[in-house]
Amino acid sequence: MPKIRILFESADKGPFIDWDEESLSECFDTRRIDIDIGKNEIKKAIILFFDLIKGIFWCDITFSWFADEFTYYIVRIAKLLNKPTIVVIGGYEVAKIPEFEYGNLLNKRMIKKMQYLFNHCDIILPVDEGLKKDAINNLKLKKWDNIKVVPTGFDPEKFFPKGEKRNIILTVASVSDLNRLRLKGLDVFVETAKYISDYEFVHIGKLSIECEKYLKNISPSNVSLLGYLPTEKVLEYYQNAKIYCQLSAREGLPTALCEAMLCGCIPVGTEVQGIKTAIGDSGYYAKFGDPKDTALAIRMALDIGNALYPRDRIINDFSLKKRRKQLKEIILFLKKNNID
């Protein structure tokens, strides 16, 4: 019996995307297309569009990570050809936060396209329940029985505790402008450091020149901005840090937070969406935008926190094995029923 053919399309890059492709490739015949184009690369965009059309004709099911303009056209074309479609929602696609100039739905043109996509895609897979609520509210959906929450999965064999913890408080995030910096709470992270001077506050992630300059100007001496580091170095910091902070105003299901928890970090986060989903009762919470309250939460984590339970929580609730099983079941269901 021939394998089910999957067109795997992604509008971004990330380890969680690669994990899904690897998972699907184990069971199905998978062809991947990455949408990696700049604003003025018209020729490249046209070539990609025709590659997608050929892929849709070839496949049995389309699987897209993130909903962008290309994904909208994939769903439209696949619908004409009676090909089932799956779209994973990571967060930005259903966001509308004008105070941070953040979210796909600040663009009125994209609202209509996302409404079509959500109403006609066979299965929508947000990684967190909060994103499902955002989609229903921001897109004013009248039906949502095609939306199924399937969290991203994480591998405890790749991310694990090692050695003794050091006096390090860690956060990981790449940002390109000041609005994203504030959305991620990086300003709060470095300002919190002045209240806990006996610990080193470490930020890892690519920063624009503007963002790096801004953070350096407001950082006390116990803050280190390390910039981009390869995965193996990030893993070392996960294993060394006592506390991991996720201080964002909004998140899907934060990859770095879950990886850090697997490595035995006690999590401190804001009580929003996927951060709350990941941490549950295994960590500590702080008010968004409040360095003093964040420092209090960190001190509580240092004084009474248990570094073992966060790892167990991720293994039990957000394992890569569990996601693989769910994705396989969804694809087999779609193929069997060939939903119109």
C-alpha positions in Angstrom: 0.0 0.0 0.0 1.5 3.4 -1.0 2.3 5.9 1.7 0.1 9.0 2.2 1.8 11.9 0.5 2.2 15.1 2.6 3.1 18.5 1.3 4.8 20.1 4.3 5.0 23.9 4.1 6.5 26.3 6.6 6.5 30.1 6.7 9.3 30.2 9.3 12.1 28.2 10.8 12.4 26.5 14.2 13.3 23.2 15.8 9.6 22.4 16.5 8.9 22.6 12.8 11.8 20.3 12.0 10.5 17.9 14.7 7.1 17.8 13.0 8.6 17.1 9.6 10.8 14.3 11.0 7.8 12.8 12.8 5.6 12.9 9.6 8.4 11.5 7.4 8.7 8.4 9.6 5.1 7.4 8.6 4.3 9.3 5.4 5.9 10.4 2.1 6.7 14.0 2.9 7.9 16.8 0.6 8.9 20.1 2.3 8.7 23.6 0.9 10.0 26.5 3.0 8.7 30.0 2.3 11.9 32.1 2.7 11.6 35.3 0.7 12.2 38.9 1.2 9.8 41.8 0.5 11.2 42.5 -3.0 12.0 39.0 -4.2 9.2 38.8 -6.7 10.8 36.3 -9.0 11.5 33.9 -6.0 7.9 34.3 -4.8 6.5 33.3 -8.2 8.8 30.3 -8.3 7.7 29.3 -4.8 4.1 29.7 -5.7 4.3 27.4 -8.7 6.3 24.9 -6.6 3.4 24.9 -4.1 0.9 24.3 -6.9 2.9 21.3 -8.1 3.1 20.1 -4.5 -0.6 20.4 -4.0 -1.3 18.3 -7.2 1.2 15.7 -6.0 0.1 15.3 -2.4 -2.8 13.7 -0.6 -2.9 16.2 2.3 -1.2 19.6 2.8 0.3 20.4 6.2 1.3 24.1 6.9 3.2 25.5 9.8 1.8 29.0 10.4 -0.9 30.8 8.5 0.4 33.4 6.1 -0.5 34.6 2.6 1.0 31.5 1.0 -1.0 29.3 3.3 -4.2 31.1 2.4 -3.6 30.2 -1.3 -2.7 26.6 -0.4 -6.0 26.2 1.3 -7.9 27.8 -1.6 -6.2 25.7 -4.3 -6.4 22.5 -2.2 -10.1 23.1 -1.7 -10.6 23.3 -5.5 -8.8 19.9 -5.9 -10.6 18.3 -3.0 -7.3 17.9 -1.0 -7.6 17.9 2.8 -5.6 20.7 4.6 -4.0 21.1 8.0 -2.7 24.4 9.3 -0.7 24.8 12.6 -1.2 28.1 14.4 1.8 29.4 16.4 0.4 32.7 17.7 1.1 35.7 15.5 -1.5 34.7 13.0 -4.5 35.3 15.3 -3.0 38.2 17.4 -4.2 41.8 17.4 -2.3 43.9 19.9 -2.1 47.5 18.7 -0.1 48.8 21.7 2.8 46.6 20.6 2.1 46.9 16.9 1.9 43.1 17.0 -0.3 40.6 15.2 -1.4 39.5 11.7 -4.9 40.8 12.3 -3.8 44.4 12.6 -3.9 44.2 8.8 -7.6 44.4 7.6 -6.7 42.6 4.3 -5.3 39.7 6.3 -8.4 39.4 8.5 -10.5 38.4 5.5 -7.9 35.9 4.3 -7.6 34.4 7.7 -11.4 34.2 8.0 -11.5 32.2 4.7 -8.6 30.0 5.9 -10.3 29.2 9.3 -13.6 28.6 7.7 -12.4 26.3 4.9 -9.3 24.5 6.3 -10.1 21.0 7.3 -8.1 20.9 10.6 -6.7 24.0 12.4 -4.1 23.1 15.0 -3.3 25.9 17.5 -0.5 25.0 19.9 -2.4 26.4 22.9 -6.0 26.9 24.0 -5.5 30.6 24.3 -4.8 30.9 20.5 -8.1 29.1 19.8 -9.9 31.7 21.9 -8.0 34.5 20.0 -9.0 33.0 16.7 -12.7 32.7 17.6 -12.9 36.3 19.1 -10.6 38.2 16.7 -11.9 36.5 13.5 -15.5 36.4 14.8 -15.8 32.8 13.8 -19.3 31.3 13.9 -18.1 27.7 13.9 -14.9 26.2 15.2 -15.4 22.5 15.2 -12.4 22.2 12.9 -10.1 23.7 15.5 -8.2 21.1 17.6 -5.6 22.2 20.2 -2.4 20.1 19.9 0.6 21.4 21.9 4.1 21.3 20.5 6.2 18.4 21.8 9.6 18.4 23.4 12.3 15.7 23.7 13.5 14.9 27.2 16.4 13.0 25.8 17.8 16.1 24.1 17.0 18.5 27.0 18.0 17.2 30.4 19.6 18.4 33.7 23.3 18.0 34.1 25.6 19.0 36.9 25.1 21.5 39.7 23.1 24.7 39.0 24.8 28.1 39.2 23.6 31.5 40.3 22.2 32.3 36.8 18.7 33.6 35.8 18.1 33.0 32.1 15.8 34.1 29.3 16.0 33.3 25.6 14.4 35.5 22.9 15.3 37.1 19.6 13.8 40.4 18.8 14.1 42.8 15.9 12.5 46.0 17.2 11.6 47.8 20.5 7.9 46.8 20.3 8.8 43.1 20.2 11.4 43.7 23.0 8.7 45.1 25.3 6.2 42.4 24.2 8.7 39.7 25.3 9.4 41.6 28.5 13.1 41.8 28.0 13.2 45.3 29.4 11.5 44.0 32.6 14.0 41.1 32.7 17.1 43.4 32.8 15.5 45.9 35.1 14.7 43.1 37.6 18.4 42.3 37.9 19.0 45.4 40.0 16.8 43.8 42.7 18.7 40.5 42.7 22.3 41.6 42.5 23.8 38.3 43.8 22.7 36.5 40.6 23.8 36.9 37.0 20.9 37.7 34.6 21.7 36.2 31.1 19.9 36.9 27.9 20.5 34.7 24.8 19.1 35.6 21.4 19.7 37.7 18.4 19.0 41.5 19.0 18.8 44.3 16.5 21.4 47.1 17.0 18.6 49.3 18.3 17.4 46.7 20.8 20.9 45.8 22.0 21.7 49.5 22.6 18.5 50.0 24.5 19.0 47.0 26.8 22.6 47.9 27.5 21.6 51.4 28.5 19.1 50.1 31.1 21.0 47.1 32.4 22.9 46.9 35.7 26.3 45.3 35.9 25.0 41.8 36.6 23.3 41.5 33.2 24.9 39.6 30.3 23.6 40.0 26.7 25.2 37.1 24.9 23.4 37.4 21.5 22.9 34.4 19.3 24.4 31.1 20.5 24.2 27.6 18.8 21.8 25.0 20.3 24.5 23.1 22.2 25.6 26.3 24.0 22.0 27.3 24.8 21.6 23.8 26.3 24.5 24.4 28.6 22.9 27.6 29.9 19.6 25.7 30.4 21.5 23.2 32.5 23.5 25.8 34.4 20.6 28.2 35.2 18.5 27.9 38.4 15.7 30.1 37.1 14.2 30.6 33.6 12.1 33.7 33.0 9.3 34.1 30.4 8.0 37.6 31.0 6.0 38.2 27.8 2.6 39.9 27.4 1.6 37.1 25.1 2.8 33.7 23.9 1.7 30.6 22.1 3.5 27.7 23.8 7.1 29.0 24.4 9.7 26.6 23.1 12.6 27.9 25.2 10.5 27.9 28.4 9.6 24.2 27.9 13.2 23.3 27.0 14.5 25.1 30.1 12.0 23.3 32.3 13.2 19.9 30.9 16.7 20.9 32.0 15.6 21.5 35.6 15.1 25.3 35.6 12.4 26.6 37.9 10.1 28.7 35.7 9.0 32.2 36.5 6.5 33.7 34.0 3.6 36.0 33.4 0.2 34.4 33.8 -0.9 34.5 30.1 -1.8 32.0 27.5 0.8 29.4 26.7 3.1 30.5 29.5 0.5 29.5 32.1 -0.2 26.3 30.1 3.4 25.3 30.2 4.2 26.2 33.9 0.9 25.2 35.5 1.5 24.8 39.2 5.2 23.9 38.7 6.5 27.5 38.9 5.9 31.1 39.9 4.1 34.0 38.4 4.7 37.8 38.1 2.7 40.7 36.8 3.6 41.7 33.3 5.7 44.8 33.1 6.5 44.9 36.9 10.2 44.3 37.8 9.6 44.4 41.5 6.9 41.8 41.3 9.2 39.7 39.1 12.0 39.9 41.6 9.6 38.8 44.3 8.5 35.8 42.2 12.2 34.9 41.5 13.1 35.1 45.2 10.2 32.8 46.0 11.4 30.4 43.3 14.9 30.4 44.7 13.7 30.0 48.3 11.1 27.3 48.0 11.0 26.1 44.4 11.3 22.5 43.3 13.4 22.0 40.1 12.2 18.4 39.6 8.5 18.9 39.0 8.9 21.3 36.0 10.7 18.6 34.0 8.1 16.0 34.9 5.3 18.4 33.8 6.8 18.8 30.3 7.5 15.1 30.0 3.9 14.2 31.0 1.9 16.9 29.2 4.0 18.0 26.3 6.1 15.1 25.0 7.2 14.8 21.4 5.9 11.3 21.4 2.4 12.4 22.3 2.4 15.1 19.5 3.6 12.6 17.0 0.8 10.2 17.9 -1.8 12.9 17.6 -0.6 14.2 14.2 -0.5 10.7 12.8 -4.1 10.0 14.0 -5.3 13.3 12.4 -3.7 12.6 9.1 -5.0 9.0 8.9 -8.5 10.3 9.8 -8.4 12.9 7.0 -7.2 10.5 4.5 -9.8 7.9 5.4 -12.7 10.4 5.3 -11.3 12.8 2.7 -13.3 15.6 4.2 -14.9 18.0 1.7 
